[in-house]
């Protein structure tokens, strides 16, 4: 399982995505679970990071799942029409 940091804003997005992609390479098995439960300060960049990491995960032939998506981030994903791209673990 890969864990998102407590804070994920535009300032941190590139570094966070890089960390996730590095973690992806080390994960065995068909499923990749991203734990978002620690997120307490975020903006729309957090959603962008999750969606880009989803793309990377699927390109690696693995299944992408999210655990503990904060309600506000789920609301933002719903607003943008992409909530179905963030399946719950």
PDB file with one MODEL, atoms N, CA, C and O in Angstrom:
MODEL        1
ATOM      1  N   UNK A   1       0.845  -1.171   0.000  1.00  0.00           N
ATOM      2  CA  UNK A   1       0.000   0.000   0.000  1.00  0.00           C
ATOM      3  C   UNK A   1       0.895   1.240   0.000  1.00  0.00           C
ATOM      4  O   UNK A   1       1.925   1.286   0.673  1.00  0.00           O
ATOM      5  N   UNK A   2       0.479   2.227  -0.762  1.00  0.00           N
ATOM      6  CA  UNK A   2       1.178   3.506  -0.814  1.00  0.00           C
ATOM      7  C   UNK A   2       0.351   4.533  -0.041  1.00  0.00           C
ATOM      8  O   UNK A   2      -0.877   4.543  -0.125  1.00  0.00           O
ATOM      9  N   UNK A   3       1.025   5.385   0.699  1.00  0.00           N
ATOM     10  CA  UNK A   3       0.341   6.330   1.586  1.00  0.00           C
ATOM     11  C   UNK A   3       0.592   7.757   1.126  1.00  0.00           C
ATOM     12  O   UNK A   3       1.732   8.163   0.900  1.00  0.00           O
ATOM     13  N   UNK A   4      -0.493   8.511   0.992  1.00  0.00           N
ATOM     14  CA  UNK A   4      -0.369   9.928   0.650  1.00  0.00           C
ATOM     15  C   UNK A   4       0.018  10.717   1.894  1.00  0.00           C
ATOM     16  O   UNK A   4      -0.317  10.319   3.009  1.00  0.00           O
ATOM     17  N   UNK A   5       0.719  11.830   1.711  1.00  0.00           N
ATOM     18  CA  UNK A   5       1.118  12.644   2.868  1.00  0.00           C
ATOM     19  C   UNK A   5      -0.075  13.390   3.458  1.00  0.00           C
ATOM     20  O   UNK A   5      -1.172  13.384   2.899  1.00  0.00           O
ATOM     21  N   UNK A   6       0.160  14.016   4.572  1.00  0.00           N
ATOM     22  CA  UNK A   6      -0.871  14.802   5.256  1.00  0.00           C
ATOM     23  C   UNK A   6      -1.284  16.013   4.422  1.00  0.00           C
ATOM     24  O   UNK A   6      -2.448  16.415   4.429  1.00  0.00           O
ATOM     25  N   UNK A   7      -0.326  16.584   3.710  1.00  0.00           N
ATOM     26  CA  UNK A   7      -0.577  17.780   2.896  1.00  0.00           C
ATOM     27  C   UNK A   7      -0.225  17.484   1.440  1.00  0.00           C
ATOM     28  O   UNK A   7       0.867  17.003   1.138  1.00  0.00           O
ATOM     29  N   UNK A   8      -1.165  17.778   0.544  1.00  0.00           N
ATOM     30  CA  UNK A   8      -0.919  17.571  -0.884  1.00  0.00           C
ATOM     31  C   UNK A   8      -1.577  18.706  -1.663  1.00  0.00           C
ATOM     32  O   UNK A   8      -2.758  18.662  -2.006  1.00  0.00           O
ATOM     33  N   UNK A   9      -0.764  19.715  -1.923  1.00  0.00           N
ATOM     34  CA  UNK A   9      -1.215  20.873  -2.694  1.00  0.00           C
ATOM     35  C   UNK A   9      -0.350  20.969  -3.950  1.00  0.00           C
ATOM     36  O   UNK A   9       0.529  20.138  -4.176  1.00  0.00           O
ATOM     37  N   UNK A  10      -0.605  21.967  -4.741  1.00  0.00           N
ATOM     38  CA  UNK A  10       0.141  22.146  -5.983  1.00  0.00           C
ATOM     39  C   UNK A  10       1.650  22.183  -5.737  1.00  0.00           C
ATOM     40  O   UNK A  10       2.429  21.703  -6.561  1.00  0.00           O
ATOM     41  N   UNK A  11       2.052  22.742  -4.626  1.00  0.00           N
ATOM     42  CA  UNK A  11       3.466  22.850  -4.278  1.00  0.00           C
ATOM     43  C   UNK A  11       4.115  21.466  -4.146  1.00  0.00           C
ATOM     44  O   UNK A  11       5.287  21.294  -4.481  1.00  0.00           O
ATOM     45  N   UNK A  12       3.355  20.487  -3.660  1.00  0.00           N
ATOM     46  CA  UNK A  12       3.879  19.157  -3.374  1.00  0.00           C
ATOM     47  C   UNK A  12       3.546  18.121  -4.448  1.00  0.00           C
ATOM     48  O   UNK A  12       4.026  16.990  -4.374  1.00  0.00           O
ATOM     49  N   UNK A  13       2.745  18.480  -5.432  1.00  0.00           N
ATOM     50  CA  UNK A  13       2.189  17.508  -6.370  1.00  0.00           C
ATOM     51  C   UNK A  13       3.254  16.730  -7.139  1.00  0.00           C
ATOM     52  O   UNK A  13       3.176  15.504  -7.211  1.00  0.00           O
ATOM     53  N   UNK A  14       4.229  17.398  -7.704  1.00  0.00           N
ATOM     54  CA  UNK A  14       5.243  16.716  -8.525  1.00  0.00           C
ATOM     55  C   UNK A  14       6.037  15.720  -7.690  1.00  0.00           C
ATOM     56  O   UNK A  14       6.253  14.586  -8.118  1.00  0.00           O
ATOM     57  N   UNK A  15       6.469  16.129  -6.518  1.00  0.00           N
ATOM     58  CA  UNK A  15       7.248  15.241  -5.646  1.00  0.00           C
ATOM     59  C   UNK A  15       6.411  14.055  -5.186  1.00  0.00           C
ATOM     60  O   UNK A  15       6.912  12.934  -5.108  1.00  0.00           O
ATOM     61  N   UNK A  16       5.151  14.293  -4.883  1.00  0.00           N
ATOM     62  CA  UNK A  16       4.272  13.216  -4.431  1.00  0.00           C
ATOM     63  C   UNK A  16       4.045  12.208  -5.555  1.00  0.00           C
ATOM     64  O   UNK A  16       4.111  11.000  -5.329  1.00  0.00           O
ATOM     65  N   UNK A  17       3.782  12.696  -6.748  1.00  0.00           N
ATOM     66  CA  UNK A  17       3.573  11.795  -7.878  1.00  0.00           C
ATOM     67  C   UNK A  17       4.838  10.971  -8.137  1.00  0.00           C
ATOM     68  O   UNK A  17       4.753   9.770  -8.390  1.00  0.00           O
ATOM     69  N   UNK A  18       5.980  11.596  -8.077  1.00  0.00           N
ATOM     70  CA  UNK A  18       7.250  10.887  -8.271  1.00  0.00           C
ATOM     71  C   UNK A  18       7.406   9.776  -7.232  1.00  0.00           C
ATOM     72  O   UNK A  18       7.814   8.663  -7.566  1.00  0.00           O
ATOM     73  N   UNK A  19       7.082  10.077  -5.980  1.00  0.00           N
ATOM     74  CA  UNK A  19       7.163   9.089  -4.913  1.00  0.00           C
ATOM     75  C   UNK A  19       6.210   7.921  -5.176  1.00  0.00           C
ATOM     76  O   UNK A  19       6.582   6.765  -4.978  1.00  0.00           O
ATOM     77  N   UNK A  20       5.002   8.211  -5.615  1.00  0.00           N
ATOM     78  CA  UNK A  20       4.031   7.160  -5.896  1.00  0.00           C
ATOM     79  C   UNK A  20       4.500   6.256  -7.039  1.00  0.00           C
ATOM     80  O   UNK A  20       4.390   5.033  -6.957  1.00  0.00           O
ATOM     81  N   UNK A  21       5.019   6.865  -8.094  1.00  0.00           N
ATOM     82  CA  UNK A  21       5.484   6.078  -9.243  1.00  0.00           C
ATOM     83  C   UNK A  21       6.659   5.187  -8.836  1.00  0.00           C
ATOM     84  O   UNK A  21       6.741   4.043  -9.284  1.00  0.00           O
ATOM     85  N   UNK A  22       7.562   5.685  -8.004  1.00  0.00           N
ATOM     86  CA  UNK A  22       8.670   4.861  -7.516  1.00  0.00           C
ATOM     87  C   UNK A  22       8.132   3.700  -6.680  1.00  0.00           C
ATOM     88  O   UNK A  22       8.616   2.573  -6.788  1.00  0.00           O
ATOM     89  N   UNK A  23       7.141   3.979  -5.858  1.00  0.00           N
ATOM     90  CA  UNK A  23       6.521   2.935  -5.044  1.00  0.00           C
ATOM     91  C   UNK A  23       5.818   1.891  -5.891  1.00  0.00           C
ATOM     92  O   UNK A  23       5.823   0.707  -5.552  1.00  0.00           O
ATOM     93  N   UNK A  24       5.222   2.315  -6.976  1.00  0.00           N
ATOM     94  CA  UNK A  24       4.525   1.410  -7.883  1.00  0.00           C
ATOM     95  C   UNK A  24       5.469   0.333  -8.402  1.00  0.00           C
ATOM     96  O   UNK A  24       5.094  -0.836  -8.493  1.00  0.00           O
ATOM     97  N   UNK A  25       6.671   0.721  -8.735  1.00  0.00           N
ATOM     98  CA  UNK A  25       7.656  -0.224  -9.275  1.00  0.00           C
ATOM     99  C   UNK A  25       8.031  -1.300  -8.266  1.00  0.00           C
ATOM    100  O   UNK A  25       8.420  -2.404  -8.648  1.00  0.00           O
ATOM    101  N   UNK A  26       7.916  -0.988  -6.992  1.00  0.00           N
ATOM    102  CA  UNK A  26       8.324  -1.920  -5.941  1.00  0.00           C
ATOM    103  C   UNK A  26       7.181  -2.811  -5.450  1.00  0.00           C
ATOM    104  O   UNK A  26       7.420  -3.755  -4.697  1.00  0.00           O
ATOM    105  N   UNK A  27       5.963  -2.530  -5.858  1.00  0.00           N
ATOM    106  CA  UNK A  27       4.818  -3.290  -5.350  1.00  0.00           C
ATOM    107  C   UNK A  27       4.576  -4.563  -6.148  1.00  0.00           C
ATOM    108  O   UNK A  27       4.412  -4.509  -7.367  1.00  0.00           O
ATOM    109  N   UNK A  28       4.552  -5.704  -5.476  1.00  0.00           N
ATOM    110  CA  UNK A  28       4.182  -6.937  -6.166  1.00  0.00           C
ATOM    111  C   UNK A  28       2.659  -7.059  -6.225  1.00  0.00           C
ATOM    112  O   UNK A  28       1.947  -6.333  -5.530  1.00  0.00           O
ATOM    113  N   UNK A  29       2.182  -7.941  -7.022  1.00  0.00           N
ATOM    114  CA  UNK A  29       0.752  -8.216  -7.067  1.00  0.00           C
ATOM    115  C   UNK A  29       0.002  -7.324  -8.029  1.00  0.00           C
ATOM    116  O   UNK A  29       0.540  -6.339  -8.536  1.00  0.00           O
ATOM    117  N   UNK A  30      -1.254  -7.680  -8.277  1.00  0.00           N
ATOM    118  CA  UNK A  30      -2.049  -6.997  -9.291  1.00  0.00           C
ATOM    119  C   UNK A  30      -2.739  -5.714  -8.824  1.00  0.00           C
ATOM    120  O   UNK A  30      -3.171  -4.913  -9.652  1.00  0.00           O
ATOM    121  N   UNK A  31      -2.847  -5.511  -7.512  1.00  0.00           N
ATOM    122  CA  UNK A  31      -3.575  -4.356  -6.986  1.00  0.00           C
ATOM    123  C   UNK A  31      -2.624  -3.329  -6.388  1.00  0.00           C
ATOM    124  O   UNK A  31      -1.643  -3.669  -5.726  1.00  0.00           O
ATOM    125  N   UNK A  32      -2.943  -2.062  -6.641  1.00  0.00           N
ATOM    126  CA  UNK A  32      -2.206  -0.955  -6.039  1.00  0.00           C
ATOM    127  C   UNK A  32      -3.210  -0.136  -5.243  1.00  0.00           C
ATOM    128  O   UNK A  32      -4.139   0.445  -5.805  1.00  0.00           O
ATOM    129  N   UNK A  33      -3.016  -0.095  -3.929  1.00  0.00           N
ATOM    130  CA  UNK A  33      -3.914   0.646  -3.040  1.00  0.00           C
ATOM    131  C   UNK A  33      -3.192   1.896  -2.567  1.00  0.00           C
ATOM    132  O   UNK A  33      -2.078   1.833  -2.047  1.00  0.00           O
ATOM    133  N   UNK A  34      -3.851   3.035  -2.759  1.00  0.00           N
ATOM    134  CA  UNK A  34      -3.338   4.317  -2.272  1.00  0.00           C
ATOM    135  C   UNK A  34      -4.172   4.705  -1.057  1.00  0.00           C
ATOM    136  O   UNK A  34      -5.389   4.856  -1.157  1.00  0.00           O
ATOM    137  N   UNK A  35      -3.524   4.866   0.077  1.00  0.00           N
ATOM    138  CA  UNK A  35      -4.203   5.262   1.307  1.00  0.00           C
ATOM    139  C   UNK A  35      -4.195   6.787   1.389  1.00  0.00           C
ATOM    140  O   UNK A  35      -3.141   7.407   1.531  1.00  0.00           O
ATOM    141  N   UNK A  36      -5.370   7.373   1.299  1.00  0.00           N
ATOM    142  CA  UNK A  36      -5.512   8.828   1.332  1.00  0.00           C
ATOM    143  C   UNK A  36      -6.039   9.319   2.681  1.00  0.00           C
ATOM    144  O   UNK A  36      -6.355  10.500   2.830  1.00  0.00           O
ATOM    145  N   UNK A  37      -6.134   8.434   3.648  1.00  0.00           N
ATOM    146  CA  UNK A  37      -6.770   8.797   4.920  1.00  0.00           C
ATOM    147  C   UNK A  37      -5.999   9.857   5.704  1.00  0.00           C
ATOM    148  O   UNK A  37      -6.595  10.546   6.532  1.00  0.00           O
ATOM    149  N   UNK A  38      -4.703  10.009   5.474  1.00  0.00           N
ATOM    150  CA  UNK A  38      -3.930  11.022   6.196  1.00  0.00           C
ATOM    151  C   UNK A  38      -4.130  12.428   5.637  1.00  0.00           C
ATOM    152  O   UNK A  38      -3.803  13.411   6.302  1.00  0.00           O
ATOM    153  N   UNK A  39      -4.661  12.529   4.428  1.00  0.00           N
ATOM    154  CA  UNK A  39      -4.823  13.850   3.807  1.00  0.00           C
ATOM    155  C   UNK A  39      -5.717  14.753   4.650  1.00  0.00           C
ATOM    156  O   UNK A  39      -6.876  14.433   4.915  1.00  0.00           O
ATOM    157  N   UNK A  40      -5.168  15.862   5.057  1.00  0.00           N
ATOM    158  CA  UNK A  40      -5.979  16.822   5.805  1.00  0.00           C
ATOM    159  C   UNK A  40      -5.925  18.213   5.167  1.00  0.00           C
ATOM    160  O   UNK A  40      -6.827  19.026   5.366  1.00  0.00           O
ATOM    161  N   UNK A  41      -4.870  18.480   4.406  1.00  0.00           N
ATOM    162  CA  UNK A  41      -4.763  19.766   3.704  1.00  0.00           C
ATOM    163  C   UNK A  41      -4.430  19.462   2.253  1.00  0.00           C
ATOM    164  O   UNK A  41      -3.375  18.907   1.947  1.00  0.00           O
ATOM    165  N   UNK A  42      -5.346  19.835   1.361  1.00  0.00           N
ATOM    166  CA  UNK A  42      -5.147  19.522  -0.052  1.00  0.00           C
ATOM    167  C   UNK A  42      -5.938  20.498  -0.906  1.00  0.00           C
ATOM    168  O   UNK A  42      -6.823  21.204  -0.424  1.00  0.00           O
ATOM    169  N   UNK A  43      -5.594  20.517  -2.185  1.00  0.00           N
ATOM    170  CA  UNK A  43      -6.357  21.285  -3.159  1.00  0.00           C
ATOM    171  C   UNK A  43      -6.599  20.383  -4.361  1.00  0.00           C
ATOM    172  O   UNK A  43      -6.402  19.172  -4.273  1.00  0.00           O
ATOM    173  N   UNK A  44      -7.015  20.947  -5.461  1.00  0.00           N
ATOM    174  CA  UNK A  44      -7.352  20.130  -6.632  1.00  0.00           C
ATOM    175  C   UNK A  44      -6.136  19.393  -7.188  1.00  0.00           C
ATOM    176  O   UNK A  44      -6.296  18.445  -7.956  1.00  0.00           O
ATOM    177  N   UNK A  45      -4.935  19.805  -6.819  1.00  0.00           N
ATOM    178  CA  UNK A  45      -3.732  19.086  -7.247  1.00  0.00           C
ATOM    179  C   UNK A  45      -3.724  17.664  -6.708  1.00  0.00           C
ATOM    180  O   UNK A  45      -3.180  16.769  -7.353  1.00  0.00           O
ATOM    181  N   UNK A  46      -4.312  17.437  -5.543  1.00  0.00           N
ATOM    182  CA  UNK A  46      -4.382  16.080  -4.993  1.00  0.00           C
ATOM    183  C   UNK A  46      -5.181  15.182  -5.924  1.00  0.00           C
ATOM    184  O   UNK A  46      -4.815  14.029  -6.150  1.00  0.00           O
ATOM    185  N   UNK A  47      -6.249  15.700  -6.452  1.00  0.00           N
ATOM    186  CA  UNK A  47      -7.062  14.952  -7.406  1.00  0.00           C
ATOM    187  C   UNK A  47      -6.271  14.688  -8.683  1.00  0.00           C
ATOM    188  O   UNK A  47      -6.329  13.587  -9.230  1.00  0.00           O
ATOM    189  N   UNK A  48      -5.547  15.669  -9.152  1.00  0.00           N
ATOM    190  CA  UNK A  48      -4.726  15.507 -10.353  1.00  0.00           C
ATOM    191  C   UNK A  48      -3.651  14.440 -10.136  1.00  0.00           C
ATOM    192  O   UNK A  48      -3.389  13.635 -11.031  1.00  0.00           O
ATOM    193  N   UNK A  49      -3.034  14.428  -8.967  1.00  0.00           N
ATOM    194  CA  UNK A  49      -2.019  13.425  -8.657  1.00  0.00           C
ATOM    195  C   UNK A  49      -2.636  12.031  -8.665  1.00  0.00           C
ATOM    196  O   UNK A  49      -2.070  11.104  -9.245  1.00  0.00           O
ATOM    197  N   UNK A  50      -3.785  11.879  -8.029  1.00  0.00           N
ATOM    198  CA  UNK A  50      -4.439  10.569  -8.004  1.00  0.00           C
ATOM    199  C   UNK A  50      -4.801  10.097  -9.409  1.00  0.00           C
ATOM    200  O   UNK A  50      -4.607   8.927  -9.737  1.00  0.00           O
ATOM    201  N   UNK A  51      -5.316  10.987 -10.229  1.00  0.00           N
ATOM    202  CA  UNK A  51      -5.704  10.592 -11.582  1.00  0.00           C
ATOM    203  C   UNK A  51      -4.500  10.246 -12.444  1.00  0.00           C
ATOM    204  O   UNK A  51      -4.557   9.297 -13.226  1.00  0.00           O
ATOM    205  N   UNK A  52      -3.427  10.987 -12.317  1.00  0.00           N
ATOM    206  CA  UNK A  52      -2.210  10.669 -13.078  1.00  0.00           C
ATOM    207  C   UNK A  52      -1.598   9.366 -12.580  1.00  0.00           C
ATOM    208  O   UNK A  52      -1.116   8.559 -13.374  1.00  0.00           O
ATOM    209  N   UNK A  53      -1.617   9.161 -11.273  1.00  0.00           N
ATOM    210  CA  UNK A  53      -1.086   7.914 -10.751  1.00  0.00           C
ATOM    211  C   UNK A  53      -1.962   6.730 -11.167  1.00  0.00           C
ATOM    212  O   UNK A  53      -1.450   5.636 -11.404  1.00  0.00           O
ATOM    213  N   UNK A  54      -3.255   6.938 -11.256  1.00  0.00           N
ATOM    214  CA  UNK A  54      -4.156   5.901 -11.774  1.00  0.00           C
ATOM    215  C   UNK A  54      -3.722   5.509 -13.186  1.00  0.00           C
ATOM    216  O   UNK A  54      -3.654   4.324 -13.513  1.00  0.00           O
ATOM    217  N   UNK A  55      -3.433   6.500 -14.013  1.00  0.00           N
ATOM    218  CA  UNK A  55      -3.002   6.232 -15.381  1.00  0.00           C
ATOM    219  C   UNK A  55      -1.712   5.411 -15.392  1.00  0.00           C
ATOM    220  O   UNK A  55      -1.591   4.453 -16.155  1.00  0.00           O
ATOM    221  N   UNK A  56      -0.762   5.781 -14.556  1.00  0.00           N
ATOM    222  CA  UNK A  56       0.502   5.051 -14.450  1.00  0.00           C
ATOM    223  C   UNK A  56       0.266   3.609 -13.988  1.00  0.00           C
ATOM    224  O   UNK A  56       0.881   2.674 -14.500  1.00  0.00           O
ATOM    225  N   UNK A  57      -0.621   3.447 -13.026  1.00  0.00           N
ATOM    226  CA  UNK A  57      -0.926   2.124 -12.486  1.00  0.00           C
ATOM    227  C   UNK A  57      -1.546   1.231 -13.555  1.00  0.00           C
ATOM    228  O   UNK A  57      -1.134   0.085 -13.730  1.00  0.00           O
ATOM    229  N   UNK A  58      -2.529   1.757 -14.262  1.00  0.00           N
ATOM    230  CA  UNK A  58      -3.181   0.978 -15.318  1.00  0.00           C
ATOM    231  C   UNK A  58      -2.208   0.654 -16.445  1.00  0.00           C
ATOM    232  O   UNK A  58      -2.264  -0.436 -17.014  1.00  0.00           O
ATOM    233  N   UNK A  59      -1.318   1.585 -16.772  1.00  0.00           N
ATOM    234  CA  UNK A  59      -0.311   1.347 -17.814  1.00  0.00           C
ATOM    235  C   UNK A  59       0.642   0.226 -17.397  1.00  0.00           C
ATOM    236  O   UNK A  59       1.198  -0.461 -18.253  1.00  0.00           O
ATOM    237  N   UNK A  60       0.834   0.037 -16.094  1.00  0.00           N
ATOM    238  CA  UNK A  60       1.685  -1.039 -15.588  1.00  0.00           C
ATOM    239  C   UNK A  60       0.924  -2.359 -15.498  1.00  0.00           C
ATOM    240  O   UNK A  60       1.479  -3.371 -15.071  1.00  0.00           O
ATOM    241  N   UNK A  61      -0.353  -2.348 -15.904  1.00  0.00           N
ATOM    242  CA  UNK A  61      -1.148  -3.569 -15.892  1.00  0.00           C
ATOM    243  C   UNK A  61      -1.702  -3.943 -14.535  1.00  0.00           C
ATOM    244  O   UNK A  61      -2.018  -5.106 -14.282  1.00  0.00           O
ATOM    245  N   UNK A  62      -1.821  -2.955 -13.659  1.00  0.00           N
ATOM    246  CA  UNK A  62      -2.325  -3.214 -12.307  1.00  0.00           C
ATOM    247  C   UNK A  62      -3.657  -2.509 -12.086  1.00  0.00           C
ATOM    248  O   UNK A  62      -4.045  -1.627 -12.852  1.00  0.00           O
ATOM    249  N   UNK A  63      -4.340  -2.910 -11.036  1.00  0.00           N
ATOM    250  CA  UNK A  63      -5.620  -2.312 -10.674  1.00  0.00           C
ATOM    251  C   UNK A  63      -5.393  -1.231  -9.619  1.00  0.00           C
ATOM    252  O   UNK A  63      -4.649  -1.436  -8.660  1.00  0.00           O
ATOM    253  N   UNK A  64      -6.038  -0.083  -9.805  1.00  0.00           N
ATOM    254  CA  UNK A  64      -5.882   1.094  -8.946  1.00  0.00           C
ATOM    255  C   UNK A  64      -7.049   1.185  -7.979  1.00  0.00           C
ATOM    256  O   UNK A  64      -8.208   1.120  -8.392  1.00  0.00           O
ATOM    257  N   UNK A  65      -6.749   1.334  -6.693  1.00  0.00           N
ATOM    258  CA  UNK A  65      -7.778   1.471  -5.656  1.00  0.00           C
ATOM    259  C   UNK A  65      -7.358   2.553  -4.671  1.00  0.00           C
ATOM    260  O   UNK A  65      -6.168   2.777  -4.447  1.00  0.00           O
ATOM    261  N   UNK A  66      -8.349   3.222  -4.086  1.00  0.00           N
ATOM    262  CA  UNK A  66      -8.081   4.272  -3.100  1.00  0.00           C
ATOM    263  C   UNK A  66      -8.759   3.901  -1.791  1.00  0.00           C
ATOM    264  O   UNK A  66      -9.923   3.502  -1.774  1.00  0.00           O
ATOM    265  N   UNK A  67      -8.028   4.035  -0.706  1.00  0.00           N
ATOM    266  CA  UNK A  67      -8.574   3.794   0.625  1.00  0.00           C
ATOM    267  C   UNK A  67      -8.600   5.121   1.380  1.00  0.00           C
ATOM    268  O   UNK A  67      -7.646   5.896   1.323  1.00  0.00           O
ATOM    269  N   UNK A  68      -9.695   5.372   2.085  1.00  0.00           N
ATOM    270  CA  UNK A  68      -9.770   6.530   2.969  1.00  0.00           C
ATOM    271  C   UNK A  68      -9.825   7.876   2.273  1.00  0.00           C
ATOM    272  O   UNK A  68      -9.282   8.857   2.781  1.00  0.00           O
ATOM    273  N   UNK A  69     -10.471   7.937   1.120  1.00  0.00           N
ATOM    274  CA  UNK A  69     -10.582   9.211   0.405  1.00  0.00           C
ATOM    275  C   UNK A  69     -11.375  10.200   1.260  1.00  0.00           C
ATOM    276  O   UNK A  69     -12.520   9.917   1.611  1.00  0.00           O
ATOM    277  N   UNK A  70     -10.791  11.356   1.604  1.00  0.00           N
ATOM    278  CA  UNK A  70     -11.529  12.339   2.403  1.00  0.00           C
ATOM    279  C   UNK A  70     -12.810  12.782   1.683  1.00  0.00           C
ATOM    280  O   UNK A  70     -12.839  12.900   0.458  1.00  0.00           O
ATOM    281  N   UNK A  71     -13.840  13.018   2.450  1.00  0.00           N
ATOM    282  CA  UNK A  71     -15.142  13.380   1.884  1.00  0.00           C
ATOM    283  C   UNK A  71     -15.048  14.610   0.981  1.00  0.00           C
ATOM    284  O   UNK A  71     -15.671  14.649  -0.080  1.00  0.00           O
ATOM    285  N   UNK A  72     -14.277  15.607   1.394  1.00  0.00           N
ATOM    286  CA  UNK A  72     -14.160  16.827   0.574  1.00  0.00           C
ATOM    287  C   UNK A  72     -13.496  16.540  -0.770  1.00  0.00           C
ATOM    288  O   UNK A  72     -13.863  17.127  -1.788  1.00  0.00           O
ATOM    289  N   UNK A  73     -12.514  15.631  -0.768  1.00  0.00           N
ATOM    290  CA  UNK A  73     -11.861  15.276  -2.026  1.00  0.00           C
ATOM    291  C   UNK A  73     -12.806  14.440  -2.887  1.00  0.00           C
ATOM    292  O   UNK A  73     -12.797  14.561  -4.112  1.00  0.00           O
ATOM    293  N   UNK A  74     -13.605  13.608  -2.266  1.00  0.00           N
ATOM    294  CA  UNK A  74     -14.638  12.863  -2.988  1.00  0.00           C
ATOM    295  C   UNK A  74     -15.671  13.794  -3.597  1.00  0.00           C
ATOM    296  O   UNK A  74     -16.129  13.575  -4.719  1.00  0.00           O
ATOM    297  N   UNK A  75     -16.038  14.830  -2.860  1.00  0.00           N
ATOM    298  CA  UNK A  75     -16.981  15.828  -3.383  1.00  0.00           C
ATOM    299  C   UNK A  75     -16.395  16.547  -4.593  1.00  0.00           C
ATOM    300  O   UNK A  75     -17.097  16.805  -5.571  1.00  0.00           O
ATOM    301  N   UNK A  76     -15.108  16.867  -4.521  1.00  0.00           N
ATOM    302  CA  UNK A  76     -14.439  17.534  -5.633  1.00  0.00           C
ATOM    303  C   UNK A  76     -14.395  16.612  -6.861  1.00  0.00           C
ATOM    304  O   UNK A  76     -14.617  17.059  -7.986  1.00  0.00           O
ATOM    305  N   UNK A  77     -14.110  15.335  -6.636  1.00  0.00           N
ATOM    306  CA  UNK A  77     -14.096  14.366  -7.734  1.00  0.00           C
ATOM    307  C   UNK A  77     -15.486  14.227  -8.352  1.00  0.00           C
ATOM    308  O   UNK A  77     -15.616  14.081  -9.567  1.00  0.00           O
ATOM    309  N   UNK A  78     -16.507  14.273  -7.528  1.00  0.00           N
ATOM    310  CA  UNK A  78     -17.883  14.213  -8.033  1.00  0.00           C
ATOM    311  C   UNK A  78     -18.195  15.451  -8.862  1.00  0.00           C
ATOM    312  O   UNK A  78     -18.781  15.354  -9.940  1.00  0.00           O
ATOM    313  N   UNK A  79     -17.807  16.598  -8.361  1.00  0.00           N
ATOM    314  CA  UNK A  79     -18.027  17.853  -9.072  1.00  0.00           C
ATOM    315  C   UNK A  79     -17.376  17.826 -10.451  1.00  0.00           C
ATOM    316  O   UNK A  79     -17.963  18.296 -11.426  1.00  0.00           O
ATOM    317  N   UNK A  80     -16.171  17.279 -10.534  1.00  0.00           N
ATOM    318  CA  UNK A  80     -15.446  17.204 -11.807  1.00  0.00           C
ATOM    319  C   UNK A  80     -15.875  16.018 -12.667  1.00  0.00           C
ATOM    320  O   UNK A  80     -15.435  15.891 -13.809  1.00  0.00           O
ATOM    321  N   UNK A  81     -16.728  15.152 -12.131  1.00  0.00           N
ATOM    322  CA  UNK A  81     -17.224  14.016 -12.897  1.00  0.00           C
ATOM    323  C   UNK A  81     -16.229  12.874 -13.036  1.00  0.00           C
ATOM    324  O   UNK A  81     -16.289  12.115 -14.004  1.00  0.00           O
ATOM    325  N   UNK A  82     -15.310  12.743 -12.075  1.00  0.00           N
ATOM    326  CA  UNK A  82     -14.305  11.689 -12.169  1.00  0.00           C
ATOM    327  C   UNK A  82     -14.311  10.743 -10.967  1.00  0.00           C
ATOM    328  O   UNK A  82     -13.391   9.940 -10.814  1.00  0.00           O
ATOM    329  N   UNK A  83     -15.305  10.822 -10.138  1.00  0.00           N
ATOM    330  CA  UNK A  83     -15.328  10.004  -8.917  1.00  0.00           C
ATOM    331  C   UNK A  83     -15.284   8.516  -9.234  1.00  0.00           C
ATOM    332  O   UNK A  83     -14.729   7.742  -8.455  1.00  0.00           O
ATOM    333  N   UNK A  84     -15.855   8.098 -10.357  1.00  0.00           N
ATOM    334  CA  UNK A  84     -15.842   6.671 -10.703  1.00  0.00           C
ATOM    335  C   UNK A  84     -14.440   6.188 -11.080  1.00  0.00           C
ATOM    336  O   UNK A  84     -14.203   4.982 -11.158  1.00  0.00           O
ATOM    337  N   UNK A  85     -13.516   7.113 -11.313  1.00  0.00           N
ATOM    338  CA  UNK A  85     -12.139   6.739 -11.624  1.00  0.00           C
ATOM    339  C   UNK A  85     -11.307   6.488 -10.369  1.00  0.00           C
ATOM    340  O   UNK A  85     -10.138   6.111 -10.455  1.00  0.00           O
ATOM    341  N   UNK A  86     -11.918   6.698  -9.203  1.00  0.00           N
ATOM    342  CA  UNK A  86     -11.230   6.524  -7.923  1.00  0.00           C
ATOM    343  C   UNK A  86     -11.937   5.449  -7.094  1.00  0.00           C
ATOM    344  O   UNK A  86     -12.539   5.759  -6.067  1.00  0.00           O
ATOM    345  N   UNK A  87     -11.867   4.186  -7.534  1.00  0.00           N
ATOM    346  CA  UNK A  87     -12.596   3.131  -6.849  1.00  0.00           C
ATOM    347  C   UNK A  87     -12.056   2.902  -5.429  1.00  0.00           C
ATOM    348  O   UNK A  87     -10.855   2.984  -5.174  1.00  0.00           O
ATOM    349  N   UNK A  88     -12.979   2.616  -4.533  1.00  0.00           N
ATOM    350  CA  UNK A  88     -12.631   2.427  -3.127  1.00  0.00           C
ATOM    351  C   UNK A  88     -12.058   1.037  -2.881  1.00  0.00           C
ATOM    352  O   UNK A  88     -12.532   0.044  -3.432  1.00  0.00           O
ATOM    353  N   UNK A  89     -11.035   0.990  -2.045  1.00  0.00           N
ATOM    354  CA  UNK A  89     -10.408  -0.293  -1.691  1.00  0.00           C
ATOM    355  C   UNK A  89     -11.219  -0.970  -0.600  1.00  0.00           C
ATOM    356  O   UNK A  89     -10.866  -2.063  -0.156  1.00  0.00           O
TER     357      UNK A  89
ENDMDL
END
